[in-house]
């Protein structure tokens, strides 16, 4: 792993003038080395001790203050129960224990008058579902027995105060026999306080969806008692269907799923990827070749399993598709609402399938080049072995990021439910209205997730890069670190990490804010363009045959994707230069880009190839966590009435995303080790007239081998190209000669 004597060959000879590079401090003027005829240069990093990009740091701090104000508003005005549970006839949210009366455990909404549902199902009628009278129950009411009718009565109040809420629930919400005669007569006409249960119903997303027609036996008994007529038909089903399948209702359910599945997010978005990433990094440092090959194999297997799980949940495989029915499975036709959830799952399933295909293609493309890249990665990982604190340091940003994500998810639940409950003008219902400009607050909230996460990642990457750079530039001075040539480098401990971390915190947070802000606008523009193209195509607002929008929209999205990829790599290289020199972001990005462009033939392809291998490792961790999240959400706990999630879609996607971010924190050690060593190699060569003085011999050998391999491959391609050209040329020449010969023979025959 690079003993001291291996690096001593890169030392500056005695008596040689110190290098004028800005990366190094000036040599001391006194000391035993100087007295002996010249001082040997002490390697190190001289950073600019000046606050950089202060304006962007101020903008970021103001943005954070706005985030705190926005989330405070959400916690003050929101109630997550509103996301999935409806409002009763008193304006209470079902399941709210703080309501009057307390509704803890009563989370299912039931509309007591089917005729009102019938009116609400008619689009031409001004009566809407929010105007219907509803009540909160523990579960949807059951029909009566052969000779009796089941009733659902209002909460016990007024003349029924002697009946407690607990007794009301125990009596199946029925105190009809305790009513005065006039109240019973009013109830027979759907005037309350009790209402007959004439229609069978099913719990669909915590709403009792009535069947389109009443039960024949119950209806016969109801008519024999001179009960009032009720309207029936498919409009009853459509009224609830229209509300439950709306875009806003579906999104609110998905957001609520994050709160219900918080153990899944905590486990497979944080703790499990933490263990996987640290284990993978340790194995990579000491057993790099088998680890890389096993990672590629596992990645393809996990991608296939996640794809198959999506297929199962959308109903393409097996009989365990996502259903809208809460509690026990039902074969009733009322499970139509499941189609809305399944359609969204199908869209994601298509993207996952494309990811699987792309993963397989990338794996195949890497097979013949991976061995050489492994040698260079192995040399770069010497810095991680030499500075074992790099394996522990990511725990600090991990806990900071974990606290932020927990707070962000909680604030998301409250923000989406922030608003006011108002009584409707018609009849006896209540409706929930979001606050004005809530859409802008939601966009601000989601942008805060991206910017703060990228800021933490940028600070982590820069700190790791600075520690690795310290290792690279100190390679010629083993004796200064460990007291003797030939000793191990494992004594560097926390010194490089703490030194770089302090410098970044003190001088470069503004550059981190700017660097983390560069990529998001491009990604948002890419998403907006893709969404716009889809909307225009679906609306048929196109030029003839749709060619203009289809072609230009696709090309625009592709260009933005390439720009996104380029900016991401420029950012990372800029962070390395910032860690080494302390420059401001723009100058560091320009310096890094110039170095990579000037050394493309030596390190450009290696950086891309190495980063791609490590990126596949992060995908492997995130795929594994997505699969385990799927398995956990498929257990009984998340399929019951109380803890049920409406769809595994959001919990799985967020677990996937959080796992990827967590893996990025810990993979930063290997990722930045590779990029920093190679970029330091470029700086070393650039400032020493093309000859890197501090590069390990194994790194130089590996890069030379890679370059030779690239040149040989290019020469082989050129040879095949010219050979094909010569063969085609000879073929054309033979055809021309044959044609001339036939023409000559024809002339001879004519003569």
C-alpha positions in Angstrom: 0.0 0.0 0.0 2.9 2.4 -0.6 5.6 2.2 2.1 7.8 5.2 2.9 10.7 4.1 0.7 8.4 3.9 -2.3 7.7 7.6 -2.1 11.2 8.7 -1.2 12.2 8.7 -4.8 10.0 11.8 -5.3 11.9 13.9 -2.8 13.5 17.1 -3.9 17.3 16.7 -4.0 19.3 18.5 -1.4 20.5 21.9 -2.4 17.8 22.3 -5.0 15.8 25.6 -4.8 12.3 25.3 -3.3 9.5 25.0 -5.7 7.7 28.3 -6.4 4.3 26.6 -6.6 1.6 28.4 -4.7 0.6 25.1 -3.2 3.6 25.0 -0.9 4.8 27.3 1.9 8.2 28.9 1.5 11.1 26.9 2.9 12.4 27.8 6.3 15.7 29.7 6.3 17.3 27.9 9.2 17.8 24.3 10.3 20.2 21.5 10.1 19.4 20.7 6.5 20.2 24.3 5.5 23.5 24.3 7.3 24.5 21.2 5.4 24.3 23.0 2.1 20.7 23.6 1.3 17.3 22.8 2.9 15.0 20.1 1.6 11.6 21.5 0.8 8.8 20.7 3.3 5.8 19.7 1.3 2.4 21.0 2.3 -0.6 23.1 1.1 -0.7 26.8 1.3 -4.3 28.0 1.1 -5.6 31.5 0.6 -6.7 32.7 4.1 -9.6 34.9 2.9 -13.3 34.6 3.0 -14.5 33.7 -0.5 -17.9 34.2 -2.1 -19.3 36.0 0.9 -22.3 37.3 -1.0 -23.6 33.7 -1.7 -23.1 32.7 1.9 -25.3 35.6 2.9 -27.9 34.5 0.4 -27.8 31.0 1.7 -28.2 32.2 5.3 -31.2 34.4 4.3 -32.6 31.3 2.5 -32.2 29.2 5.7 -34.0 31.9 7.7 -36.8 31.8 5.1 -36.9 28.0 5.5 -37.3 28.3 9.2 -40.1 30.9 8.8 -41.9 28.7 6.2 -41.7 25.6 8.4 -42.9 27.5 11.5 -46.0 28.6 9.5 -46.5 24.9 8.5 -46.3 23.6 12.1 -48.7 26.4 13.2 -51.4 26.0 10.6 -51.1 22.4 9.5 -52.6 19.1 10.7 -51.2 15.9 9.0 -54.5 14.1 9.7 -56.2 16.2 7.1 -54.1 14.6 4.3 -55.9 11.3 4.5 -58.9 11.7 6.8 -62.1 13.7 6.0 -64.1 16.2 8.0 -67.2 15.3 9.9 -70.5 17.3 10.3 -68.8 19.4 13.0 -65.7 20.3 11.0 -63.5 17.9 13.0 -60.8 15.8 11.3 -61.5 12.1 11.7 -59.0 10.5 14.0 -58.1 13.7 15.8 -58.0 13.0 19.6 -58.0 16.8 20.2 -61.3 17.3 18.5 -64.6 17.9 20.3 -65.7 15.2 20.9 -62.4 13.3 20.9 -62.2 11.1 17.8 -59.1 9.0 18.5 -59.5 5.7 16.7 -62.4 7.0 14.7 -60.6 7.6 11.4 -63.1 6.4 8.8 -65.5 8.9 7.2 -69.0 7.8 6.4 -71.7 9.8 4.5 -75.0 9.2 6.2 -77.4 10.3 3.5 -77.0 8.4 0.1 -79.3 10.8 -1.6 -76.8 13.6 -1.0 -74.1 11.4 -2.6 -76.3 10.9 -5.6 -76.7 14.7 -6.1 -73.0 15.2 -5.6 -72.3 12.6 -8.4 -74.2 14.8 -10.9 -71.7 17.2 -12.4 -74.5 19.6 -13.5 -75.8 19.9 -9.9 -74.2 22.6 -7.6 -74.4 20.2 -4.7 -70.9 18.8 -4.0 -69.5 16.0 -1.8 -68.2 18.6 0.6 -71.8 19.7 1.3 -72.9 16.2 2.3 -73.3 15.3 6.0 -70.7 12.9 7.3 -69.5 11.4 10.5 -66.3 9.7 11.8 -66.5 6.0 12.6 -64.1 3.2 13.6 -65.0 1.3 10.4 -67.7 1.3 7.8 -71.0 0.2 9.3 -72.5 -3.2 8.6 -76.0 -3.9 7.4 -78.7 -5.0 9.9 -79.9 -8.5 10.5 -82.9 -10.1 8.8 -85.6 -8.3 10.9 -83.8 -5.1 11.9 -82.2 -2.1 10.3 -78.8 -0.8 11.4 -78.5 2.9 12.3 -75.7 5.4 12.5 -76.5 8.1 14.9 -74.8 11.5 15.5 -72.3 11.9 18.3 -74.1 11.7 21.7 -75.0 15.3 22.7 -78.1 17.3 23.6 -80.7 14.8 24.9 -78.3 12.0 24.4 -75.6 13.4 26.7 -76.1 10.5 29.1 -74.6 8.2 26.4 -70.8 8.4 26.4 -68.7 8.2 23.3 -67.3 4.8 24.4 -70.8 3.5 24.9 -71.8 5.0 21.5 -69.0 3.1 19.8 -69.9 -0.1 21.7 -73.5 0.2 20.5 -72.3 0.3 16.9 -73.1 4.1 16.8 -76.9 3.2 17.3 -79.2 4.8 19.9 -82.3 4.9 17.7 -84.4 3.1 20.3 -83.6 5.8 22.9 -84.9 8.6 20.8 -88.1 10.5 21.4 -91.0 9.7 18.9 -90.5 12.9 17.0 -86.8 12.3 16.6 -87.5 8.8 15.4 -89.9 10.2 12.8 -87.3 12.7 11.7 -84.7 9.9 11.4 -87.1 7.9 9.1 -87.0 10.8 6.7 -83.1 11.2 6.8 -83.5 14.2 9.1 -81.4 12.8 11.9 -80.1 12.4 14.5 -80.0 8.8 13.3 -79.6 7.5 9.8 -80.4 4.1 8.4 -77.7 1.9 6.8 -79.3 0.8 3.5 -76.2 0.5 1.3 -73.3 -1.9 1.7 -70.0 0.0 1.9 -66.3 -0.6 1.6 -63.4 1.2 3.3 -61.6 2.9 0.4 -58.7 5.2 1.6 -60.5 5.8 4.9 -63.8 6.7 3.3 -66.8 4.5 3.2 -67.6 4.0 -0.5 -71.3 3.1 -0.9 -72.4 0.5 -3.4 -74.4 2.0 -6.3 -77.6 0.2 -5.2 -79.0 -0.6 -1.7 -79.3 -4.1 -0.3 -82.6 -5.7 -1.5 -83.5 -7.3 1.8 -82.8 -4.1 3.8 -84.6 -2.0 1.3 -87.7 -4.2 1.5 -87.8 -3.9 5.3 -87.2 -0.1 5.0 -90.2 0.4 2.7 -92.4 -1.8 5.0 -91.6 0.8 7.7 -92.7 3.6 5.4 -89.2 5.0 5.2 -88.5 7.8 2.8 -87.3 7.0 -0.7 -83.6 7.3 -1.5 -81.8 7.9 -4.8 -79.5 5.2 -6.0 -77.3 4.4 -9.0 -73.8 4.8 -10.3 -73.7 8.5 -9.5 -73.2 7.6 -5.8 -70.0 5.8 -6.7 -68.8 8.6 -9.0 -69.2 11.3 -6.3 -66.6 9.6 -4.0 -64.5 8.4 -6.9 -64.1 11.9 -8.3 -62.8 13.2 -4.9 -60.5 10.2 -4.1 -58.8 10.1 -7.5 -58.1 13.8 -7.9 -54.5 14.8 -8.2 -54.5 16.8 -5.0 -56.1 14.0 -2.9 -53.6 11.4 -4.4 -50.6 13.7 -3.7 -51.8 14.3 -0.1 -52.1 10.5 0.5 -48.6 10.0 -0.8 -47.2 12.7 1.5 -49.1 11.1 4.4 -47.5 7.8 3.5 -44.2 9.3 4.5 -45.5 9.9 8.0 -47.0 6.5 8.3 -43.9 4.8 7.0 -41.3 6.8 9.0 -39.7 3.7 10.5 -39.0 2.5 6.9 -37.5 5.9 6.0 -35.3 5.9 9.1 -34.1 2.4 8.7 -33.6 2.1 4.9 -33.0 5.8 4.2 -30.4 6.2 7.0 -29.2 3.4 9.2 -29.0 0.5 6.7 -27.2 2.5 3.9 -24.8 3.8 6.6 -23.8 0.2 7.5 -23.7 -0.8 3.8 -21.6 2.2 2.8 -19.0 1.8 5.6 -18.7 -1.9 5.0 -18.4 -1.4 1.2 -15.7 1.3 1.7 -13.6 -0.9 4.0 -13.9 -3.8 1.6 -12.9 -1.6 -1.3 -9.8 -0.3 0.5 -8.5 -3.8 1.3 -10.1 -6.1 -1.3 -10.7 -3.8 -4.2 -10.8 -6.2 -7.1 -13.3 -8.7 -5.8 -15.4 -5.9 -4.2 -15.8 -4.1 -7.5 -16.8 -7.3 -9.4 -19.2 -8.4 -6.7 -20.7 -4.9 -6.7 -21.4 -5.0 -10.4 -23.0 -8.4 -10.0 -25.2 -7.4 -7.1 -26.2 -4.2 -8.8 -27.7 -6.0 -11.7 -29.4 -8.6 -9.4 -30.9 -5.8 -7.2 -32.0 -3.8 -10.1 -33.8 -6.8 -11.5 -35.5 -7.6 -8.1 -36.7 -4.0 -7.6 -38.1 -4.0 -11.2 -39.9 -7.3 -10.5 -41.3 -5.9 -7.3 -42.8 -3.0 -9.1 -44.3 -5.4 -11.6 -45.9 -7.3 -8.8 -47.4 -4.1 -7.3 -48.9 -2.9 -10.5 -50.4 -6.3 -11.3 -48.3 -7.3 -14.2 -47.0 -10.3 -12.2 -48.9 -12.3 -9.6 -52.0 -11.2 -7.6 -50.6 -8.8 -5.1 -51.3 -5.5 -6.8 -51.8 -2.3 -4.9 -55.4 -1.9 -3.8 -57.4 1.0 -2.5 -59.5 -1.1 -0.1 -58.4 -0.7 3.5 -58.4 -3.8 5.7 -59.6 -7.1 4.4 -59.4 -7.8 0.6 -62.6 -7.4 -1.3 -63.7 -8.8 -4.7 -66.3 -6.1 -5.0 -66.3 -3.8 -8.0 -65.7 -0.9 -5.6 -61.9 -1.3 -5.8 -61.9 0.8 -9.0 -60.0 3.5 -7.1 -56.9 1.2 -7.1 -56.4 2.0 -10.8 -55.2 5.6 -9.9 -52.5 4.3 -7.6 -51.5 1.5 -10.0 -51.2 4.0 -12.9 -48.5 5.9 -11.0 -46.7 2.8 -10.1 -46.7 1.8 -13.8 -45.0 5.0 -14.7 -42.2 4.4 -12.2 -42.0 0.7 -13.2 -41.2 1.8 -16.8 -38.4 4.1 -15.5 -37.1 1.3 -13.3 -37.1 -1.0 -16.3 -35.1 1.5 -18.3 -32.7 1.9 -15.4 -32.3 -1.9 -15.4 -31.5 -2.0 -19.1 -29.0 0.9 -18.8 -27.4 -0.8 -15.8 -26.8 -4.0 -17.8 -25.4 -2.0 -20.8 -23.0 0.0 -18.6 -21.9 -3.2 -16.9 -21.1 -4.8 -20.3 -19.3 -1.7 -21.5 -17.1 -1.7 -18.3 -16.0 -5.3 -18.5 -13.0 -4.9 -20.8 -11.8 -1.6 -19.1 -12.4 -2.2 -15.5 -9.2 -4.0 -14.6 -6.9 -1.1 -15.5 -9.2 1.4 -13.7 -9.1 -0.8 -10.6 -5.3 -0.4 -10.4 -5.5 3.4 -10.4 -8.4 3.4 -7.9 -6.3 1.1 -5.7 -3.4 3.7 -5.6 -5.9 6.5 -4.9 -7.4 4.6 -1.9 -4.0 4.5 -0.2 -4.9 7.9 1.1 -8.0 6.5 2.8 -5.8 3.8 4.4 -3.3 6.4 5.4 -6.0 8.6 6.9 -8.4 6.2 8.6 -10.4 9.1 10.0 -11.8 9.5 6.5 -13.9 6.5 7.3 -15.3 8.1 10.5 -15.6 11.7 9.4 -18.7 11.3 7.2 -20.6 10.4 10.4 -20.6 14.1 11.3 -22.4 15.3 8.2 -24.5 12.1 8.3 -26.0 13.1 11.6 -26.4 16.8 10.6 -28.2 15.6 7.4 -30.3 13.1 9.3 -31.6 15.8 11.7 -32.4 18.0 8.7 -34.2 15.3 6.8 -36.3 14.3 9.8 -37.3 17.9 10.3 -37.9 18.4 6.6 -40.3 15.3 6.3 -42.2 16.4 9.4 -42.5 19.9 8.1 -43.7 18.5 4.7 -46.6 16.8 6.4 -47.7 20.0 8.1 -47.1 22.2 5.1 -49.3 20.1 2.8 -52.1 20.2 5.4 -51.8 24.0 6.2 -55.1 25.8 5.8 -58.5 26.5 7.3 -61.7 24.5 7.7 -64.8 26.4 6.6 -68.5 25.5 6.6 -70.0 25.1 3.1 -72.9 27.3 2.0 -75.1 24.4 1.1 -76.6 22.0 3.7 -74.4 20.6 6.4 -70.8 20.0 5.3 -67.3 21.4 5.8 -64.4 21.8 3.5 -60.7 22.4 3.9 -59.0 25.3 2.0 -55.3 25.6 1.6 -53.7 28.9 2.4 -53.1 31.4 -0.4 -49.8 31.0 -2.2 -49.2 27.6 -0.6 -47.9 26.4 -4.0 -44.9 28.8 -3.7 -44.3 27.7 -0.2 -44.2 24.0 -1.3 -41.8 24.8 -4.1 -39.6 26.7 -1.7 -39.7 23.8 0.7 -38.7 21.2 -1.9 -35.9 23.5 -3.2 -34.6 23.8 0.3 -34.3 20.0 0.4 -32.1 20.1 -2.6 -29.9 23.1 -1.7 -29.3 22.2 1.9 -28.5 18.6 1.0 -26.1 19.7 -1.8 -24.5 22.2 0.6 -23.8 19.5 3.2 -22.5 17.2 0.5 -20.3 19.9 -1.0 -18.8 20.7 2.4 -18.1 17.0 3.0 -16.5 16.5 -0.4 -14.3 19.6 0.0 -13.1 18.5 3.4 -12.3 15.0 2.2 -10.5 16.4 -0.8 -8.4 18.6 1.4 -7.4 15.7 3.6 -6.5 13.5 0.5 -4.5 16.4 -1.0 -2.5 16.7 2.2 -1.6 13.1 1.8 -0.6 13.5 -1.8 1.6 16.6 -1.3 3.3 15.1 1.7 4.4 11.9 0.0 8.0 13.1 -0.3 8.4 13.7 3.4 7.8 10.4 5.2 10.4 11.2 7.8 8.7 14.5 8.8 5.5 12.7 9.6 6.5 9.4 11.2 10.1 10.0 12.4 11.8 7.8 9.9 11.9 6.7 6.3 10.1 3.5 5.5 7.5 3.7 8.2 3.8 3.5 7.5 1.6 6.5 6.7 -1.2 5.4 9.0 -0.1 7.9 11.6 -1.8 11.0 10.0 -4.9 10.5 12.0 -7.4 13.3 12.2 -4.9 16.1 11.5 -5.7 16.6 7.7 -9.4 16.3 8.2 -9.6 18.8 11.1 -7.2 21.2 9.3 -9.2 21.2 6.1 -12.6 21.2 7.9 -11.6 24.3 9.9 -10.4 26.1 6.8 -13.5 25.3 4.8 -15.8 26.4 7.7 -13.9 29.6 8.2 -13.2 30.7 4.6 -15.1 28.7 2.0 -18.7 28.2 3.0 -19.7 30.9 0.5 -18.1 28.8 -2.2 -20.0 25.7 -1.0 -23.2 27.7 -1.2 -22.5 28.8 -4.7 -21.3 25.4 -5.9 -24.4 23.7 -4.5 -26.6 26.3 -6.2 -25.2 25.9 -9.7 -26.7 22.5 -10.7 -30.4 22.8 -9.3 -31.6 25.4 -11.8 -30.5 23.2 -14.7 -32.2 20.2 -13.3 -35.4 22.1 -12.6 -35.3 23.5 -16.2 -34.8 20.0 -17.5 -37.8 18.7 -15.4 -39.9 21.7 -16.5 -39.1 21.2 -20.2 -39.9 17.5 -20.0 -43.2 18.2 -18.2 -44.1 20.9 -20.7 -43.4 18.6 -23.7 -45.6 15.9 -22.1 -48.4 18.4 -21.5 -48.3 19.8 -25.0 -48.3 16.4 -26.6 -51.2 15.2 -24.4 -53.1 18.3 -25.3 -52.3 17.9 -29.0 -51.0 21.5 -29.0 -48.4 20.8 -31.7 -47.4 21.6 -35.2 -48.3 19.2 -38.0 -47.5 15.6 -36.8 -46.1 17.1 -33.6 -42.6 17.1 -35.0 -41.5 20.5 -33.7 -42.3 19.9 -30.0 -41.3 16.3 -30.1 -37.9 17.0 -31.8 -37.0 20.3 -30.1 -38.3 19.2 -26.7 -36.4 16.0 -26.8 -33.2 17.7 -28.0 -33.6 20.4 -25.3 -34.0 17.9 -22.6 -30.9 16.0 -23.8 -28.8 19.2 -23.9 -29.9 20.1 -20.4 -29.0 16.6 -19.3 -25.5 16.9 -20.7 -25.1 20.4 -19.1 -26.2 18.9 -15.8 -23.7 16.1 -16.0 -20.9 18.6 -17.0 -21.7 21.0 -14.2 -21.7 18.2 -11.7 -18.2 17.2 -12.6 -17.0 20.8 -12.8 -18.4 21.3 -9.4 -16.6 18.4 -7.9 -13.2 19.3 -9.5 -13.8 22.9 -8.3 -14.2 21.7 -4.7 -10.9 19.9 -5.0 -9.1 23.0 -6.2 -10.8 25.0 -3.4 -9.6 22.4 -0.8 -6.1 22.7 -2.2 -5.8 26.4 -2.8 -8.7 28.1 -1.0 -9.7 30.0 -4.2 -13.1 31.3 -4.8 -15.5 29.0 -6.6 -15.4 30.5 -10.1 -11.6 30.7 -10.2 -11.4 27.2 -8.8 -13.8 25.9 -11.4 -11.9 27.6 -14.3 -8.6 26.2 -12.9 -10.0 22.7 -12.5 -11.5 22.7 -16.0 -8.3 23.9 -17.6 -6.3 21.1 -15.8 -8.7 18.4 -16.9 -8.8 19.6 -20.5 -5.0 19.9 -20.7 -4.6 16.4 -19.3 -7.6 14.6 -20.9 -5.4 12.0 -22.5 -3.8 11.1 -19.2 -6.5 11.4 -16.5 -9.8 12.5 -18.2 -11.0 9.1 -19.1 -9.7 7.6 -15.8 -11.7 10.1 -13.7 -14.9 9.4 -15.7 -14.4 5.7 -15.5 -13.5 5.6 -11.8 -16.4 7.9 -10.9 -18.7 5.7 -12.9 -17.6 2.6 -11.0 -18.1 4.4 -7.6 -21.5 5.7 -8.9 -22.6 2.2 -9.6 -21.6 1.3 -6.0 -23.9 4.0 -4.7 -26.7 2.7 -6.9 -26.1 -0.8 -5.5 -26.6 0.5 -2.0 -29.7 2.5 -2.9 -31.2 -0.4 -4.9 -30.7 -2.7 -1.9 -32.4 -0.2 0.4 -35.3 0.2 -2.0 -35.8 -3.5 -2.2 -35.7 -3.9 1.6 -38.2 -1.0 2.0 -40.5 -2.8 -0.4 -40.3 -5.9 1.7 -41.0 -4.1 4.9 -43.9 -2.2 3.5 -45.3 -5.6 2.3 -45.7 -6.8 6.0 -48.9 -6.9 7.9 -48.2 -3.7 9.8 -48.5 -1.5 6.7 -51.5 -3.4 5.4 -53.8 -2.9 8.4 -56.4 -0.2 8.9 -54.4 1.9 11.4 -50.9 1.7 10.0 -51.8 1.2 6.3 -50.0 3.2 3.6 -52.0 4.0 0.5 -49.2 3.1 -1.8 -45.5 2.0 -1.3 -44.5 4.4 -4.1 -43.4 7.4 -2.1 -41.8 5.6 0.9 -39.8 3.4 -1.5 -38.7 6.4 -3.7 -37.7 8.5 -0.7 -35.9 5.6 0.9 -34.1 5.1 -2.4 -33.2 8.8 -2.6 -32.2 9.2 1.1 -30.1 6.0 0.8 -28.3 7.4 -2.2 -27.5 10.7 -0.4 -26.3 8.7 2.7 -24.1 6.5 0.5 -22.8 9.7 -1.2 -21.5 11.0 2.1 -19.5 7.9 2.8 -18.5 7.1 -0.8 -17.1 10.6 -0.8 -13.9 9.2 0.8 -13.3 6.9 -2.2 -14.7 9.2 -4.8 -12.7 12.3 -3.8 -9.6 10.2 -3.1 -9.6 9.2 -6.8 -10.5 12.6 -8.2 -8.2 14.5 -5.8 -5.2 12.3 -6.4 -5.6 12.5 -10.2 -6.2 16.3 -10.2 -3.3 16.8 -7.8 -1.3 14.7 -10.3 -2.3 17.3 -13.0 -1.4 20.2 -10.7 1.9 18.5 -9.9 2.8 18.0 -13.5 1.6 21.4 -14.5 3.7 23.2 -12.0 6.8 21.1 -12.5 7.1 21.3 -16.3 5.3 18.1 -17.1 7.0 15.9 -14.5 5.0 15.1 -11.4 7.4 15.1 -8.4 5.1 13.8 -5.8 3.1 11.2 -7.7 3.5 7.6 -6.4 5.3 5.3 -8.8 2.3 3.0 -8.9 0.1 5.9 -10.0 2.4 6.9 -12.8 2.7 3.3 -13.9 -1.0 2.8 -13.9 -1.7 6.0 -15.9 1.0 5.1 -18.4 -0.6 1.6 -18.8 -4.1 3.1 -19.2 -2.8 5.6 -21.8 -1.0 2.8 -23.7 -4.2 0.8 -23.6 -6.2 3.7 -24.9 -3.7 4.4 -27.7 -3.7 0.8 -28.7 -7.5 0.6 -28.8 -7.6 3.8 -30.9 -4.9 2.5 -33.2 -6.9 -0.8 -33.6 -10.1 1.2 -34.4 -8.1 3.3 -37.0 -6.7 0.1 -38.5 -10.1 -1.5 -38.8 -11.4 1.8 -40.3 -8.7 2.0 -42.9 -8.9 -1.7 -43.7 -12.6 -1.4 -44.3 -11.9 1.6 -46.5 -9.2 -0.3 -48.5 -11.5 -3.3 -48.9 -14.3 -1.1 -50.2 -11.9 0.7 -52.5 -10.6 -2.5 -53.9 -14.1 -3.8 -54.3 -15.1 -0.7 -56.2 -11.9 -0.9 -58.3 -12.7 -4.6 -59.2 -16.3 -3.7 -60.1 -15.0 -0.9 -62.3 -12.5 -3.2 -64.1 -15.2 -5.8 -64.5 -17.5 -3.3 -66.0 -14.9 -2.0 -68.4 -14.1 -5.6 -69.4 -17.7 -6.3 -70.2 -17.9 -3.0 -72.2 -14.8 -4.0 -74.2 -16.2 -7.5 -74.9 -19.4 -5.9 -76.1 -17.5 -3.6 -78.5 -15.6 -6.6 -79.9 -18.9 -8.5 -80.5 -20.3 -5.5 -82.3 -17.4 -5.2 -84.6 
